[in-house]
Amino acid sequence: MALIPLASLINFFNMLVAIACALILLMRRKTLAWGNEFVTRFFSAFVLSIIQFFFASAMGFWIHDPFLVQAFCILQDILTVVVMVPLIFIPLKIFYKNNVIAKISSVILYSFAGFYFIYNMLFLKPATPVIFGPFIDWKGSTNPLLGGILWAVVAICLLGIVSLFAFNGWNHQEDLLRRRARFFATGFFLMFLGWLVVFLFVTPLTKSVSILGAGGAVGCAMVSVGYVLILLAVLTKPKTI
């Protein structure tokens, strides 16, 4: 019996959700009551997420060579950082009307992503397949310290975005901005929790198939609901009397 690539299945489902969100945003772009700059940045974030989830889902489905799997792991990690660039720009632009902080953040994120890629490709080692029950996963050969820094950077970005929307917009006097901020804050927080759950339970830290499956399903659901809430925030229009 062929082993089931659990993490790949989870990422494949999230890729389908990201594709649906991108297509809906593309079809509705002309009717959105918002600036094109913000819509474009959210669309680019969805597209980058699609590519990220594609690399993550390919392992175990179409890609089996350990060196190629590791290369895909590196690309997936880089896109996880790069997708933060358009996302963190949006609340900074909305609430502070200043591109300086956003530009500095972008330079830092791009620089780290470039360093991460170069370092890991120079010291490329094959990924290791890990079998637990009927499932198979891959343990990347990325430097643990560098990998930990990457996930810390992503977590800080997500929590920073949540904080910006929650503190500045949750009780904003403008109704449209208030409703959007609540959708955004909740959506990004669910994305953060989803990634945390997947990281803690889907990585082969336990041999319990039920815990792995449940953790993967819950984390996947959180990430997907987070994407949907973000899409709803973008599509939200002013109330008409």
C-alpha positions as CSV (number, residue, x, y, z in Angstrom):
1,M,0.0,0.0,0.0
2,A,1.3,3.5,-0.9
3,L,2.1,5.8,2.0
4,I,-0.1,8.9,2.4
5,P,1.8,12.2,2.3
6,L,-0.3,13.9,5.1
7,A,1.4,17.3,5.1
8,S,1.2,17.4,1.3
9,L,-2.5,16.7,1.4
10,I,-3.0,19.5,3.9
11,N,-1.1,22.0,1.8
12,F,-2.9,20.9,-1.4
13,F,-6.2,21.7,0.2
14,N,-5.0,25.1,1.3
15,M,-3.7,25.7,-2.2
16,L,-7.2,25.1,-3.5
17,V,-8.6,27.6,-1.0
18,A,-6.0,30.2,-2.0
19,I,-6.8,29.6,-5.7
20,A,-10.5,30.1,-5.1
21,C,-9.8,33.3,-3.1
22,A,-7.6,34.7,-5.9
23,L,-10.1,33.9,-8.6
24,I,-13.0,35.5,-6.7
25,L,-10.9,38.6,-6.0
26,L,-9.9,38.7,-9.7
27,M,-13.5,38.5,-10.9
28,R,-14.7,41.1,-8.4
29,R,-11.8,43.6,-8.7
30,K,-13.8,46.1,-10.8
31,T,-16.7,46.3,-8.3
32,L,-14.6,46.6,-5.2
33,A,-15.1,49.9,-3.3
34,W,-11.5,50.1,-2.3
35,G,-8.2,51.5,-3.8
36,N,-6.7,49.4,-6.5
37,E,-3.4,49.4,-4.6
38,F,-4.8,47.4,-1.8
39,V,-6.7,44.9,-4.0
40,T,-3.5,44.4,-6.1
41,R,-1.4,43.6,-3.0
42,F,-3.9,41.2,-1.6
43,F,-4.2,39.5,-5.0
44,S,-0.4,39.2,-5.2
45,A,-0.4,37.7,-1.6
46,F,-3.0,35.1,-2.7
47,V,-0.9,34.2,-5.8
48,L,2.3,33.9,-3.7
49,S,0.4,31.7,-1.3
50,I,-0.7,29.5,-4.2
51,I,2.9,29.0,-5.3
52,Q,4.0,28.4,-1.8
53,F,1.3,25.7,-1.2
54,F,2.2,24.1,-4.6
55,F,5.8,23.6,-3.5
56,A,4.6,22.3,-0.1
57,S,2.1,19.9,-1.6
58,A,4.4,18.6,-4.4
59,M,6.5,16.6,-1.9
60,G,5.1,13.1,-1.7
61,F,2.8,13.6,-4.7
62,W,5.0,14.3,-7.6
63,I,8.4,14.9,-6.1
64,H,10.2,12.0,-4.3
65,D,13.9,12.7,-4.9
66,P,15.4,13.7,-1.5
67,F,17.5,16.6,-3.0
68,L,14.6,18.0,-5.0
69,V,12.3,17.7,-2.0
70,Q,14.8,19.7,0.0
71,A,15.0,22.3,-2.7
72,F,11.2,22.6,-2.7
73,C,11.3,22.9,1.1
74,I,13.7,25.9,0.8
75,L,11.5,27.5,-1.9
76,Q,8.4,27.0,0.3
77,D,10.1,28.6,3.3
78,I,11.2,31.6,1.2
79,L,7.7,32.2,-0.1
80,T,6.4,32.0,3.4
81,V,8.5,35.1,4.2
82,V,8.0,36.9,0.8
83,V,4.2,36.7,1.1
84,M,4.5,38.7,4.3
85,V,5.7,41.7,2.3
86,P,2.4,42.7,0.6
87,L,0.5,41.7,3.7
88,I,2.3,43.8,6.3
89,F,2.3,46.8,3.9
90,I,-1.5,47.1,3.9
91,P,-2.2,47.9,7.6
92,L,0.8,50.2,7.8
93,K,-0.5,52.1,4.7
94,I,-4.1,52.2,6.0
95,F,-3.4,53.4,9.5
96,Y,-0.1,55.4,9.2
97,K,-0.2,56.7,5.7
98,N,3.5,56.2,5.6
99,N,5.5,53.9,3.3
100,V,8.8,54.3,5.1
101,I,8.2,51.5,7.7
102,A,6.7,49.3,5.0
103,K,9.7,49.8,2.8
104,I,12.1,49.1,5.6
105,S,10.2,45.9,6.5
106,S,10.2,44.8,2.8
107,V,13.9,45.3,2.5
108,I,14.5,43.3,5.7
109,L,12.2,40.4,4.6
110,Y,13.6,40.3,1.1
111,S,17.2,40.4,2.4
112,F,16.5,37.6,4.8
113,A,14.8,35.5,2.1
114,G,17.8,36.0,-0.2
115,F,20.3,35.0,2.5
116,Y,18.1,32.0,3.5
117,F,18.0,30.8,-0.2
118,I,21.8,31.3,-0.9
119,Y,22.9,29.7,2.4
120,N,20.7,26.6,2.1
121,M,21.4,26.0,-1.5
122,L,25.2,26.3,-0.9
123,F,24.9,23.7,1.9
124,L,22.1,21.6,0.3
125,K,21.6,18.2,1.8
126,P,18.9,15.7,1.0
127,A,15.7,15.7,3.0
128,T,14.9,12.6,5.0
129,P,11.7,10.7,4.6
130,V,9.9,10.0,7.9
131,I,7.2,7.3,8.1
132,F,4.6,7.2,10.9
133,G,1.7,4.8,10.6
134,P,0.3,5.0,7.1
135,F,1.7,8.5,6.5
136,I,5.0,9.8,5.2
137,D,6.5,13.2,5.7
138,W,9.9,14.7,4.9
139,K,12.4,16.2,7.4
140,G,14.2,19.0,5.8
141,S,18.0,19.4,6.2
142,T,17.7,23.2,6.7
143,N,19.9,24.6,9.4
144,P,17.7,24.4,12.6
145,L,18.7,27.8,13.9
146,L,18.1,29.5,10.5
147,G,14.8,27.6,10.2
148,G,13.8,28.8,13.7
149,I,14.6,32.4,12.8
150,L,12.5,32.1,9.7
151,W,9.4,30.9,11.6
152,A,9.9,33.5,14.3
153,V,10.0,36.2,11.6
154,V,6.8,34.9,10.0
155,A,5.1,34.7,13.5
156,I,6.2,38.2,14.3
157,C,4.8,39.5,11.0
158,L,1.4,37.8,11.4
159,L,1.0,38.9,15.0
160,G,2.1,42.4,14.0
161,I,-0.5,42.5,11.3
162,V,-3.2,41.3,13.8
163,S,-2.1,43.9,16.3
164,L,-2.2,46.7,13.8
165,F,-5.8,45.8,12.7
166,A,-7.0,45.1,16.2
167,F,-5.6,48.1,18.0
168,N,-6.2,50.7,15.2
169,G,-9.4,49.5,13.6
170,W,-11.4,47.2,15.9
171,N,-13.4,50.1,17.3
172,H,-12.7,52.6,14.6
173,Q,-15.4,55.3,14.2
174,E,-15.7,54.6,10.4
175,D,-18.1,51.6,10.0
176,L,-16.4,50.2,6.9
177,L,-12.9,50.3,8.3
178,R,-14.1,48.8,11.6
179,R,-15.8,45.9,9.9
180,R,-12.8,45.2,7.7
181,A,-10.4,45.5,10.5
182,R,-12.3,42.9,12.5
183,F,-12.3,40.5,9.6
184,F,-8.6,41.0,9.0
185,A,-7.6,40.7,12.6
186,T,-9.5,37.5,13.1
187,G,-8.4,36.0,9.7
188,F,-4.7,36.7,10.3
189,F,-4.9,35.4,13.8
190,L,-6.5,32.2,12.6
191,M,-3.8,31.8,10.0
192,F,-1.2,32.2,12.8
193,L,-2.9,29.6,15.0
194,G,-3.3,27.3,12.1
195,W,0.4,27.3,11.2
196,L,1.2,26.8,14.8
197,V,-1.1,23.8,15.1
198,V,0.3,22.3,11.9
199,F,3.9,22.9,13.1
200,L,3.3,21.3,16.5
201,F,1.2,18.3,15.4
202,V,1.9,17.4,11.8
203,T,5.6,17.4,12.2
204,P,6.5,13.9,13.3
205,L,6.9,14.6,17.0
206,T,4.5,11.8,17.8
207,K,3.7,8.4,16.5
208,S,0.0,8.7,17.2
209,V,-1.8,8.6,13.8
210,S,-5.0,10.0,15.4
211,I,-3.1,13.0,16.9
212,L,-1.3,13.7,13.7
213,G,-4.5,13.5,11.6
214,A,-6.5,15.6,14.0
215,G,-3.8,18.2,14.3
216,G,-3.4,18.5,10.6
217,A,-7.1,18.8,10.0
218,V,-7.6,21.4,12.7
219,G,-4.6,23.5,11.5
220,C,-5.7,23.2,7.9
221,A,-9.2,24.4,8.8
222,M,-7.9,27.4,10.7
223,V,-5.6,28.5,7.8
224,S,-8.4,28.0,5.3
225,V,-11.0,29.9,7.4
226,G,-8.4,32.7,7.9
227,Y,-8.0,33.0,4.1
228,V,-11.7,33.2,3.6
229,L,-12.1,35.9,6.3
230,I,-9.3,38.0,4.7
231,L,-11.2,37.7,1.4
232,L,-14.4,38.8,3.0
233,A,-12.6,41.8,4.4
234,V,-11.4,42.8,1.0
235,L,-14.9,42.3,-0.5
236,T,-16.7,44.2,2.2
237,K,-18.5,47.3,0.9
238,P,-20.1,50.3,2.6
239,K,-23.6,49.7,3.9
240,T,-26.3,51.1,1.8
241,I,-29.5,52.6,3.2
